[in-house]
Amino acid sequence: MNSNEKQELRIIACKARLYALEGIFNAKSGHPGGSLSAADIYTYLYYKEMKVTPENPNNPDRDRFVLSKGHCCPSLYAVLAMKGFFSLEELPKLRKVGAMLQGHPDMKSTPGIDMSSGSLGQGISAACGMALAGKIDNKDYRVYSVLGDGECEEGQVWEAFMFASHNNLDNLTVIIDCNGLQIDGTVEEVGGLEPLDKKLESFGFEVFKMDGHDFDDIEKAITAAKNVKGKPSAIIAKTIKGKGISYMENQVNWHGAAPNAEQYEIGRNELLAQLNELGGTL
Amino acid sequence: MAELVVKATRESFGEALCELAKTNKDIVVLDADLAAATKTSIFKKEYPDRFFDCGIAEGNMMGVAAGLASCGKIPFAASFAMFATGRAFEQIRNSIAYPKLNVKIAGSHAGISTGEDGATHQCLEDIAIMRAIPNMTVINPADHYEMLGAVKAALELDGPVYLRLGRLAVPSVNNNDDYKFELGKGVTLRDGDDVTIVATGLVVREAVLAADELKKEGINARVINIHTIKPIDEDILIKAAKETGKIITFEEHNVIGGLGDAVASVVSQKCPVLLKKCGVQDKFGYSGPAKELLEIFGFTAPGIVKEVKSFLA
């Protein structure tokens, strides 16, 4: 991609972080850490990669996206709203009574959400089902699913991985947002996931790695994953939990906590400064 | 009269899938390494391209079913009732029922009549678990004919359905030529005004035999077959409560959360009458031949006669 396109993606991702932070602040609850770590990945998928349009969000031939780590939806909602799946006015109502945007994704209420998710380990199985449906019907759509690294402690994730490779689901690309943290501490302390690449390879995946905040790298990995034939692909995305807000970065306590007014101002100003530097405006 | 068929409802389920798949191209069938037992093997043989064995991984199977349904397929996901509704409860709740996806869940080897496999495989809680989930329809067919109708009705309903399947071959009770399965409708199999016996599943036929026996002794028992436990036929139950004043329920399930509680919930709120719940009394089962267990646990006609008499005494 050229530098203009890259700049554009950075601006969108920065805005997604701003909207996510605002929504979580308004709701006085939510999960900022993982929403910020995955924002660039969502941005790339919806703005550069996936064949899906807000005018026809249920097109049977569209590419599909399943956010298996459903709690990291605030920045996904922001990307979908900016893309036009629903109004930007929905974003500040996140998690409020009567809101379209639920605390975890609800495919029934939110245009653009392909699967309800939030209970960890379940989204990836649904993504496998979507990929299988594509194979049955000889359709050429692709299915993407973003999982958390902590989420990979769920046994169902590995049931799904076995299923994906057993059924040669090469139309499925799994992206694991490895921000290294989960609620109770680092993923290595709590669950012990490594060596993730070897585990995925032994489960029959073609494995790629990327810097989940570098759009060149994201493009390279996703393009390579798309070209894998005969087996599913997995991308290990190295990311920073809380990316973009200095006091949240790599801090375990920002997994599921909302900022107070003072913290919100600091975080918002940091993101606005980044947006300004990129030449973007809200 | 239609032919009396002695067949396990799991077998009828497998046959129904094959029949319906002839005209419905969206049907796909999933199993978790139990196809030979749930009888989805019958479908697998006819339609190998539409059958997917998910291996011994029920949680993933339910999620895969949800994904397939979101793409327009109509998946029937089968396993033993124990693993389908127990192991995969939360996948059914969150991935299937919450988004109201068009997945049909088949739980075979339900109840005490699973037999020799013993307590770990005799699911006595599946109805309670599935009933408690919003958007879920729960059907427990009594015999071959009812299962054929139930699978068709499940297919025609756009939304999640739980179908309870039995392992044991049982004689059919719905042998009338004009038999028609109506989802959500109870069926009065014997009329009477001394007491109402409400039964579900394989106990229905025994309840009919029991009512015939009771009649000889001057007790006129009404027998209502409730195949659709959710949504339950409130009208037929309220009418029975009003006209007979006493209700006794029989189910091959724990008395907590199953048919008895579903009936009690209607009657206690709309027309309170004395009600007795017969079933497995909050206990686990144990190994033994199915027929012996059914006798011991009181699910045969003599056991039902005894319970009804003591209820009326």
Interface residues (C-beta under 8 A of the other chain):
Chain A: P60 V66 D106 M107 K108 D114 M115 S116 S117 G118 S119 G121 Q122 G123 I124 S125 A126 A127 C128 G129 M130 A131 L132 A133 G134 I136 D137 G155 Q156 E159 A160 M162 F163 H166 N167
Chain B: V28 D49 R50 F52 C54 G55 A57 G59 N60 M61 M62 G63 V64 A65 A66 G67 L68 A69 S70 C71 G72 K73 P75 E90 Q91 N94 S95 Y98 P99 K100
